[in-house]
């Protein structure tokens, strides 16, 4: 017995020594070389334009900071160390963390029906749980899509109360809970409200007391009030006719977004992933554990974080964009490395820059291949080709300025019940319906004209005819055409008013329509009697 115990202790000591040695042997980034390469990414931009801030953390230390351009064009204020950035959906991990803190204290369970805390919600079957909200598997329609359909523009002043009322009024889902994964900002607005009701303090107060203050994130706050002062606040901008104008963001609904923070503060949060000064090992493990759908599949999202690999290394990440604000935080735990990025210039391709920064950082770990552009288009042997690290695909011209990828990785095509079924080489099947084009005239379009109302959105649209074209009208969004694709199927081009399917009764009379967009499916509008 004593011998076995002694052997176990020796083995544990050896494993600890190996782990410590591996950690100590992590090659640190060559900061001088990295700085030169990151500087080159900004060479095409002027210091008098809206800019970016970049931070790199390694071995629990902020080892690199870059502040470039202006935070405020009106007063020509440069971006600096204390500049505060709106980081959009990077906020979600803090909301998830707040929920997990409450669960750790036994104040809620992730498997609780959300109606325990939000009795105003419609009772769905099966129930929506807190876990479904955390993982975007609730089926709830996205709040931004619903707001746009209701007639809001995203530079309107939008309050937390207005967003919650809109969500509480929903009676239908995109899908049954846990059948699919579909990103929806409504989920995290509800999570923030649950935190507030359980903790009996505002969400902004809770995150300040329980997360930001203990981590000395002195310049971080969730902004939940119109006109709230944010010290050293940056504004976001985009160009109109070569002139920068402010891209307004007046949304004060917290949870899914609305964290204002700095590079320094985000570095402290990234360091907390490893040190766990706030939050237990169990909380961080849960935060990074992928859940399964009803069919057993995972979907790469876990409690406010995307979990994946990049260039062979595990990556924990989240990005965000509101107005022309962009935020990004990625951690590579095997390298004890984090990349932080904020941007307020709508003319900068932030996503491309983030990947370029990551490639620069990872270059010394994986060789020079990381510095190659992951995608490029070039001419080879008089043929235009799309080139990635996974191979080359011919681009086939189909119009003067249009090309299609020549993809031949399908096994075959079959036809059944007016559907074409394309089977790819991995067995995946794509189903397409037989297309029968619509041939409408002013006379045949007449049955669609009239006024329509959504009780879920408390919104009205009118359809009328103009020059043989069906036109939709909204008091705030204006007039826009509906293009006929096939019988009873139209496409709009305004905000979230996209796919329109006419609804008929058993007598074939038009009684309404369902409109769908990327994250809000089949929102019903009922035709009003004239």
Secondary structure, 3 states (H helix, E strand, C coil): CHHHHHHHHHHHHHHHHHHHHHHHCCCCCCHHHHHHHHHHHCCCCCCCCECEEEEEEECCEEEEEEEECEEECCCCEECCCCCEEECHHHHHHHHHHHHHHHHHCCCCCCCCEHHHCCCCCCCCCCCCEHHHHHCCCCCCCCHHHHHHHHCCCCCCCEEHHHHHHHHHCCCCCCCCCCCCCCCCHHHHHHHHHHHHHHHCCCHHHHHHHHHHCCCCCCCCEECCCCCCCCCCECCCEEEECCEEEECCCCEECCCCCCEEECHHHHHHHHHHHHHCCCCCHHHHHHHCCCCCCCCCCCCCEECCEEEEEECCEEEEEEEEEECCEEEEEEEEHHHCEEEEEEECECCCCHHHHHHHHHHHHHHHHHCHHHHCCCEEEEEECCEEEEEECCEEEEEEEEECCEEEECCCCEEEEEEECCEEEEEECCCCEEEEECCCECCCCHHHHHHHCEEEEECCCCEEEEEEEECCEEEEEECCCEEEEEEEEECCEEEEEECCEEEEEEEECCCCCEEEEEEECCCCCCEEEEECCC
